Amino acid sequence: MDTGLQGRVALVTGANHGIGAAVAKGLAAEGAKLFLTYLRVRPQDTGWGEDVARGLSESAEALYAAMRAKSADHVVKSIRDAGGSAEAWETDLADPANIPLLFDRAESAFGAVDVLVNNAAHCEYPSRVLEANAASMDRHFAVNTRAVALMIQEYGRRHIERAARWGRIINVSTDAADAFGGSVWYGASKYAMESISRVAAKELGPYGVTVNVVSPGPVQTGGYGAEAVERESAACPMGRIGQPQDIADAVVLVASEQARWITGQLVYVGGGSRM
Ligand SMILES: NC(=O)c1ccc[n+]([C@@H]2O[C@H](COP(=O)([O-])OP(=O)(O)OC[C@H]3O[C@@H](n4cnc5c(N)ncnc54)[C@H](OP(=O)(O)O)[C@@H]3O)[C@@H](O)[C@H]2O)c1
């Protein structure tokens, strides 16, 4: 299937591992040029409290922390080794000043951005309403809601300025955004992002840009220990936990030419774990 992504410029956030890395490789395999961004997190800053909630074994937590401490160089290399084009820049999306700079860098590397995938996310475990802490709320909304809105605004401003007529914005949520027990600010900040995505679809539709939400169920990106994998697999109609490739393929689908008439929608990609 010719997805129509050959030669397009794609910007993917949170692309140094997990779902973001798989999305970047998936779009590159369709011929898009990839500008990646990420923010390494030091193991001691993972924001993980007692990790009972996710049944994280020592090894899983160590693996996940190690992945988050990596740059995106390995993803850039793998795309280039496969004959693709990729560049990366590390920046904190919680700081609004970094967003126009990010688009400047993407444009000077490959030209105007056609496909934007807002995949980066901040998540602290546990966080509960009864222990509400303003700083933790701010950290979640800064990345999962405000940064996504400002990325869409910057994309839209540049798209309209150059009178472009084709564009794709895909925002990655989570399938429990409406009530995420154990990490309330993570869920609530994603739910707010879903609302912003629908309004953005309305505002950007006249300019040929579709805006959609891809909402994964549990995906093994290093954070699930054996116990959790068993639990999630048993709860999933398809009988397994999701893999980053499962989400990447759905993002490619929604970014494709074939998805030109899909906008303002939320797609659950969880093997039926949420219907
Ligand atoms: N894995 C799952 O089970 C699952 C399920 C549902 C939804 N999701 C969503 O899928 C997306 C990818 O999740 P994942 O598990 O692959 O990765 P993840 O560990 O949730 O990390 C997301 C990415 O965001 C980056 N990031 C965090 N704070 C940032 C900031 N202030 N500025 C710039 N980048 C920042 C992270 O960099 P570092 O990792 O280097 O900090 C990482 O690359 C996220 O939106 C997540 O909410 C995941």
The ligand as an SDF file (V2000), in Angstrom:
LIG
                    3D

 48 52  0  0  0  0  0  0  0  0999 V2000
    3.7860    1.9980   27.5180 N   0  0  0  0  0  0  0  0  0  0  0  0
    2.5080    1.9210   27.7490 C   0  0  0  0  0  0  0  0  0  0  0  0
    1.9890    0.9390   28.2960 O   0  0  0  0  0  0  0  0  0  0  0  0
    1.5920    3.0480   27.3290 C   0  0  0  0  0  0  0  0  0  0  0  0
    0.2160    2.8440   27.4770 C   0  0  0  0  0  0  0  0  0  0  0  0
   -0.6490    3.8780   27.1180 C   0  0  0  0  0  0  0  0  0  0  0  0
   -0.1380    5.0650   26.6090 C   0  0  0  0  0  0  0  0  0  0  0  0
    1.2150    5.2230   26.4810 N   0  0  0  0  0  0  0  0  0  0  0  0
    1.6770    6.5000   25.9280 C   0  0  0  0  0  0  0  0  0  0  0  0
    2.5200    6.2230   24.8180 O   0  0  0  0  0  0  0  0  0  0  0  0
    3.5470    7.2240   24.7200 C   0  0  0  0  0  0  0  0  0  0  0  0
    4.9150    6.5720   24.7280 C   0  0  0  0  0  0  0  0  0  0  0  0
    5.0260    5.8150   25.9070 O   0  0  0  0  0  0  0  0  0  0  0  0
    6.3060    4.8880   26.1530 P   0  0  0  0  0  0  0  0  0  0  0  0
    5.9240    3.9180   27.1960 O   0  0  0  0  0  0  0  0  0  0  0  0
    6.8660    4.4440   24.8740 O   0  0  0  0  0  0  0  0  0  0  0  0
    7.3680    5.9140   26.7120 O   0  0  0  0  0  0  0  0  0  0  0  0
    7.4460    6.7670   28.0470 P   0  0  0  0  0  0  0  0  0  0  0  0
    8.4060    6.1350   28.9120 O   0  0  0  0  0  0  0  0  0  0  0  0
    6.0760    7.0450   28.5300 O   0  0  0  0  0  0  0  0  0  0  0  0
    8.1170    8.1170   27.5810 O   0  0  0  0  0  0  0  0  0  0  0  0
    7.5970    8.9930   26.7400 C   0  0  0  0  0  0  0  0  0  0  0  0
    8.6760    9.8240   26.0930 C   0  0  0  0  0  0  0  0  0  0  0  0
    8.4720   11.1830   26.4760 O   0  0  0  0  0  0  0  0  0  0  0  0
    9.7210   11.7620   26.7880 C   0  0  0  0  0  0  0  0  0  0  0  0
    9.5640   12.8790   27.7020 N   0  0  0  0  0  0  0  0  0  0  0  0
    9.1460   12.8500   28.9940 C   0  0  0  0  0  0  0  0  0  0  0  0
    9.1320   14.1070   29.5160 N   0  0  0  0  0  0  0  0  0  0  0  0
    9.5480   14.9360   28.5210 C   0  0  0  0  0  0  0  0  0  0  0  0
    9.7700   16.3650   28.4280 C   0  0  0  0  0  0  0  0  0  0  0  0
    9.5750   17.1700   29.4610 N   0  0  0  0  0  0  0  0  0  0  0  0
   10.2370   16.8710   27.2850 N   0  0  0  0  0  0  0  0  0  0  0  0
   10.4870   16.0670   26.2240 C   0  0  0  0  0  0  0  0  0  0  0  0
   10.2950   14.7300   26.2260 N   0  0  0  0  0  0  0  0  0  0  0  0
    9.8400   14.1680   27.3710 C   0  0  0  0  0  0  0  0  0  0  0  0
   10.4450   10.6210   27.4080 C   0  0  0  0  0  0  0  0  0  0  0  0
   11.8080   10.7870   27.4300 O   0  0  0  0  0  0  0  0  0  0  0  0
   12.5370    9.8350   28.5160 P   0  0  0  0  0  0  0  0  0  0  0  0
   11.8940    8.5160   28.4870 O   0  0  0  0  0  0  0  0  0  0  0  0
   13.9130    9.8460   28.0710 O   0  0  0  0  0  0  0  0  0  0  0  0
   12.2380   10.5150   29.7520 O   0  0  0  0  0  0  0  0  0  0  0  0
   10.1140    9.4970   26.4330 C   0  0  0  0  0  0  0  0  0  0  0  0
   10.9060    9.5520   25.3190 O   0  0  0  0  0  0  0  0  0  0  0  0
    3.3260    8.1680   25.8910 C   0  0  0  0  0  0  0  0  0  0  0  0
    2.5540    9.2750   25.4720 O   0  0  0  0  0  0  0  0  0  0  0  0
    2.5330    7.3260   26.8760 C   0  0  0  0  0  0  0  0  0  0  0  0
    1.7290    8.1280   27.7060 O   0  0  0  0  0  0  0  0  0  0  0  0
    2.0960    4.2520   26.8230 C   0  0  0  0  0  0  0  0  0  0  0  0
  1  2  1  0
  2  3  2  0
  2  4  1  0
  4  5  1  0
  4 48  2  0
  5  6  2  0
  6  7  1  0
  7  8  2  0
  8  9  1  0
  8 48  1  0
  9 10  1  0
  9 46  1  0
 10 11  1  0
 11 12  1  0
 11 44  1  0
 12 13  1  0
 13 14  1  0
 14 15  2  0
 14 16  1  0
 14 17  1  0
 17 18  1  0
 18 19  2  0
 18 20  1  0
 18 21  1  0
 21 22  1  0
 22 23  1  0
 23 24  1  0
 23 42  1  0
 24 25  1  0
 25 26  1  0
 25 36  1  0
 26 27  1  0
 26 35  1  0
 27 28  2  0
 28 29  1  0
 29 30  1  0
 29 35  2  0
 30 31  1  0
 30 32  2  0
 32 33  1  0
 33 34  2  0
 34 35  1  0
 36 37  1  0
 36 42  1  0
 37 38  1  0
 38 39  2  0
 38 40  1  0
 38 41  1  0
 42 43  1  0
 44 45  1  0
 44 46  1  0
 46 47  1  0
M  CHG  2   8   1  16  -1
M  END
$$$$
